[in-house]
Amino acid sequence: MTDDPTLRETRPRDLPEILGLYSEAFPDENLVPLVRELMTGDRDVLSLGTFDGDAPAGHVLFTLFGTAERDRETALLGPMAVAPRFQRLGLGSGLVRAGLERLKDRGVERVFVLGDPAWYGRFGFAPERRAKPPFPLPDAWSDAWQSAPLVSDAPLPEGQISLPEPWMRPALWSP
């Protein structure tokens, strides 16, 4: 890795290498179609990458969405990938922190994630019981569905959240 990796919003020309990053980081999962669809579709996403020179070392997507009460005040974190050779160097944490800061600046009030509670808990995420994911989760994953407020008085949507179409695939929400 170069001495000074660059964290920035991604550009359309970064897409092929970002898709390769997901294939490398998750050889047993196929997140490439989801990432491609989120990044090329007409969707409101925040796409951040950490680059080692011109090559992506890490990447994260945040999909913005609204609730019945408000428009675009919430986001879903994911997917996120860090190249195996760059894992455990803080790149993933840096991407999450930068994303949360940028989302707050854009007026996003709450962020959801489906992931390891121990890892995401350090960013203020806690198990979510009121706002439900689009599909039922296995009991073993009940604490993995989490949210974090970006402002202290952020309202919590109740019931099932409604995400953009790329996320509406049951396979994305099951083991």
C-alpha positions in Angstrom: 0.0 0.0 0.0 1.2 3.5 -0.7 2.0 5.7 2.3 -1.1 7.8 1.8 -4.2 6.0 0.6 -6.9 8.2 -0.8 -10.4 8.1 0.4 -12.9 9.6 -2.0 -16.2 9.3 -3.6 -16.0 6.9 -6.5 -16.4 7.8 -10.2 -18.0 5.8 -13.0 -14.7 4.8 -14.4 -13.9 3.1 -11.0 -16.7 0.6 -11.5 -14.8 -2.3 -13.2 -12.1 -2.4 -10.5 -14.6 -2.0 -7.7 -16.6 -5.0 -9.0 -13.3 -6.9 -9.1 -12.7 -6.0 -5.4 -16.0 -7.6 -4.4 -15.1 -10.8 -6.3 -11.8 -10.9 -4.5 -13.1 -10.1 -1.0 -16.1 -12.4 -1.3 -15.2 -15.3 -3.5 -18.1 -17.4 -2.2 -20.7 -14.7 -2.6 -21.9 -12.9 -5.7 -22.4 -9.3 -4.6 -21.3 -8.0 -8.1 -24.8 -7.7 -9.6 -26.1 -5.8 -6.5 -23.1 -3.4 -6.5 -23.3 -2.9 -10.3 -27.1 -2.2 -10.1 -26.7 0.2 -7.2 -23.9 2.1 -8.8 -25.2 2.3 -12.4 -28.9 2.7 -11.7 -30.9 5.8 -11.1 -30.6 5.5 -7.3 -29.4 7.8 -4.6 -26.3 6.2 -3.2 -23.1 7.4 -1.6 -20.2 5.3 -2.9 -16.8 5.7 -1.2 -13.6 4.0 -1.9 -10.1 3.9 -0.4 -7.6 3.8 -3.2 -4.0 2.5 -3.3 -2.8 4.5 -6.2 -5.5 3.9 -8.8 -6.6 0.6 -7.4 -9.5 0.3 -4.9 -8.4 -1.2 -1.6 -11.8 -0.8 0.0 -15.3 0.3 -0.9 -18.6 0.9 0.7 -22.1 1.9 -0.5 -24.8 3.7 1.4 -28.3 3.5 -0.2 -30.5 6.5 0.7 -34.2 5.9 1.0 -37.2 7.6 2.6 -40.0 6.6 4.9 -43.7 7.4 4.8 -43.0 10.5 6.9 -40.0 11.9 5.1 -38.0 11.7 2.0 -34.4 10.4 1.9 -33.7 10.8 5.6 -32.4 7.2 6.1 -29.7 5.1 4.6 -28.7 1.4 4.4 -25.0 0.7 4.8 -23.7 -2.0 2.5 -22.3 -3.8 0.8 -18.8 -3.1 2.0 -15.5 -4.8 0.9 -11.9 -4.5 1.7 -9.3 -6.4 -0.4 -7.9 -9.3 1.7 -4.3 -7.9 1.7 -5.6 -4.6 3.1 -7.9 -6.1 5.9 -7.2 -5.3 9.5 -5.5 -2.0 8.6 -8.5 0.2 9.5 -9.7 0.8 6.0 -13.2 -0.5 6.6 -13.5 1.6 9.8 -12.3 4.7 7.9 -14.9 4.1 5.1 -17.7 3.7 7.6 -16.8 6.8 9.6 -16.3 8.9 6.5 -19.7 7.7 5.1 -21.5 8.5 8.3 -20.0 12.0 8.4 -21.0 12.7 4.8 -24.5 11.3 5.3 -25.0 13.5 8.3 -23.9 16.5 6.2 -26.5 15.5 3.6 -29.3 15.5 6.2 -29.5 11.8 6.7 -30.8 11.1 10.2 -30.5 7.3 10.7 -28.5 4.5 9.1 -29.3 0.8 9.1 -27.0 -2.2 8.6 -27.2 -5.9 8.6 -23.8 -7.0 10.0 -21.7 -8.1 13.0 -23.0 -6.3 16.1 -19.6 -6.3 17.7 -18.0 -4.6 14.7 -20.7 -2.1 13.9 -21.4 -1.3 17.6 -18.2 0.8 17.7 -19.9 3.2 15.3 -23.0 3.7 17.4 -25.1 0.9 15.8 -27.4 -1.1 18.1 -29.9 -3.9 17.5 -33.0 -2.6 15.8 -36.4 -3.9 16.9 -38.9 -1.3 15.6 -37.9 -0.8 12.0 -37.9 -4.2 10.3 -35.8 -5.2 7.3 -37.7 -6.0 4.0 -37.6 -9.7 4.6 -37.7 -11.8 7.8 -34.2 -12.7 9.2 -33.2 -16.0 10.8 -33.4 -15.9 14.6 -29.6 -16.1 14.8 -29.4 -12.8 12.9 -31.8 -10.9 15.1 -29.1 -8.7 16.6 -27.4 -8.2 13.3 -30.2 -5.9 12.0 -29.0 -2.6 13.5 -29.4 1.2 13.2 -27.5 4.2 14.3 -28.9 7.8 14.7 -26.8 10.5 13.1 -28.7 13.2 15.0 -29.8 12.8 18.6 -33.5 13.4 18.0 -33.7 11.3 14.8 -37.2 9.7 14.5 -37.2 6.0 14.2 -39.4 4.6 11.5 -41.7 1.8 12.7 -42.7 -1.3 10.7 -41.0 -2.7 7.6 -38.7 -0.4 5.8 -39.0 0.0 2.0 -35.8 -0.1 0.1 -35.1 0.4 -3.6 -35.6 -2.5 -5.9 -32.0 -3.9 -6.0 -32.3 -4.7 -2.3 -35.7 -6.4 -2.7 -34.3 -9.9 -3.2 -34.8 -12.4 -0.4 -31.4 -14.1 -1.0 -29.7 -10.9 0.2 -31.4 -11.2 3.6 -30.8 -14.9 4.3 -27.8 -17.2 4.9 
